[in-house]
Amino acid sequence: LIVQLADTFALPLEPLREDQMDLILESPKDGVQGSLFLQTARRVLESFDCKPELRRFLPATMPTLYVMSSEVQFLRQVQSAQEGGGMFSGALASLLDGVESRFLSTLYLNQNSPLIQRLLESPSKTLLQTMAQILYVQALLAGGHPLRSSELKVLNQALLQLVNNI
């Protein structure tokens, strides 16, 4: 629909790239960059080659936004296919051998979200670690990204941790 509107009114339209996200997301309010939640989220998401960044955006009901490049989308598809096994899993593994270890994606945490605001103020390291894991997987699901087995396992463990603390 958007493409048709742009064509109808001769408006320029191009997809938003990962490196342009900082142009549309507001910087956070001062004093929260060193919060316990951000430190915990950095440690948790590092194992998923993802870095958290605090930003402000609308709607406030959306606590996170997961962003990855087309290169990362391809790598995730290869990893998912390789985890599934089969006769091509060895060949797929060789595609992943040359991938350098670096942050391949970004999880933007919405400072406008009441959930993120509460987490920024929480002193509980256990709760913050569990919520960082859940928010990461929830953002993947909301974006329509397939879950790898490690992410599904983390989600199940995090939900069990929450239930055990009730």
Buried (B, 14 or more C-beta within 10 A) or exposed (E): EEEEEEEEEEEEEEEEEBEEBEEEBEEBEEEBEEBBBBBBBBEBBEEBBBBBBBBBBEEBEBBBBBBBBEEBEEBBEBBBBBEEEEEEEEEBEEBEEEBEEEBBBBBBBBBBBEBBBEBBEBEBEEBBBBBBBBBBBBBBBEEEBEBBEEBEEBBEEBBEBBEEEE
